């Protein structure tokens, strides 16, 4: 599932969980169209700690979607700050990004608070104020509660 919130715009929060479907990809396409129609700078915070690895067709569709909005993303997106939950994996993925450059900065973080702090600092350098620090704390709290619930007998 993909859930996209612009409640704290210019901070856009994308929550990925469970299985991602083609319907989710279309939902994301519509949300991107609306975001880029604003033609204003924003930061993406992507919560990916609870998503299952998408199938090959879904990964391809997501790649095509990214390509489709490549120019608009260069213009409008300050940073994509992705939460994956593991400092080790975040570090490894970040190291790969140093060699494989993209049009939009993509960073990986172990927590939502880290992801928000990075996005907040990047946006501030451009004179864009990101509200929503409480959103990051809530995402981390939700993740911790889900992990505790999963670990409960």
N, C-alpha and C positions, 0 to 999 in steps of 0.2 A: 504494500500500500504506500502511496505517496500522498502526503498532506502538506499543502503549501499555505503559509500564513503571511499576509502583508500587514497584519495588525500593528506592527511596530516599524513600519516603513520609515526610513530607508533600510532597515534591517529586515530581510526576508528570511523566514525560517522554513526549511524543507525537512519534514520528518519522513524517513523511510523505515518501514517495519514489515516484517513477514515477507510474503511473496510480492514481487512487483509484476504487474500485468501490463498488457498492451493498452488496456483502458487507462491505467495509471500514467503511461507514457503520453497518451493523448491529453489527459488532465494537465500534465506538466507542460505540454506544448501550448495549451490554451493559456495557462498561467504565465508562461514566458512571453507570449504575444501581448498579454495585458501589461506585464512589467515593462517590456521594452517600448510599448506604445507611450509610456510616460516620458521616455527619453530623458530620464534623470539618473544620477549615480545612485547605486545601492550596493549593499553587501549581502552575500548569501551565507547563511549558517546552515550546514547540512548535518542533521542528526542521523547517523548511519550505524549506530551500535546495535540495532535490533533487526536489521534487514538480512534476509537470506540472500545468498549469492544468486543474482538474476541469471536466467537461462541465456544461452548464446543469442537467440533471437531478440531478447529484451536488451541485452548489452549492445547489440548492433543498433537497435532502434534508439537507444539512449545516445549512442555515439553519433548517429545521424541527426538527432535532435540538437545535440551540441554543435555539430557542424552547421546546421540550418541557422542557428542563432549566433554563430561565431562573430560576425561583424558587429551586430548589435551588442553582444556581450563585451567586446573590446571597448565599445563606446560607453556602455552603461554600468558594467559590473566592476566594482573596486577590487573585490577579492571573493574567492570561494573558500570558506573556512569549514573544513569537514571534520566531524567528530567520529572517530572510529573506536575509541575506548582503550587502545593499547599504546603506551608510550614507545615500545619497541617497534611495533608495526608503523606507527606514525612517523618515527624517525627514519625507518627504512624507505617508506614511500616518499618522504620529503627529500631524501638523498637522491632518489630516482628523478624527482622533479627538477633537481639542480641540473641534470644532464638532458632531460627531455622537457624543453621549454614549451609553454602554451601561451595562447593569446591573453588569457586572464590568469592572474596569480591564483594558484590552488595550493592551499596548505592543509596539513593534517594535524589533528590535535587529539589528545587522549580524553579531554573533558570539554563540555560546552562552555564552561567559564574560560578556559584557555582559548577556545575558538573565538568567543566573543571578544576577549581582551585583544587578540591579534587583529580581528576585523575592526574593532573600535579604534585602535592605534592607526591602522592603514587609512581608515576613513577620515580621521582627524587631520592627517597630513594633507588631505585634499579639501579640508574645510567642511566636511560632512559630519554631522553629529548623529551617532547611532544611539537611539534609545534602546531599552530592552535588556539591561544587565540582569534584571529579574527573570527574564525569559531563559537565559542561560542557566541560572541557578535552578529554575524549575525543571529544565530538561535533565540536569544532573540528578536532582532529587527524584524525578520520575524513574530514571534509569536505575538508581540505587534501590528504590522501592521494588522495581520489577525483579532485580537480581535477588533481593532478599526473599521476595515471594516465590521465585523459582527454586531457591535453595531451601525453602521451608519444607518440612516433612509432610 
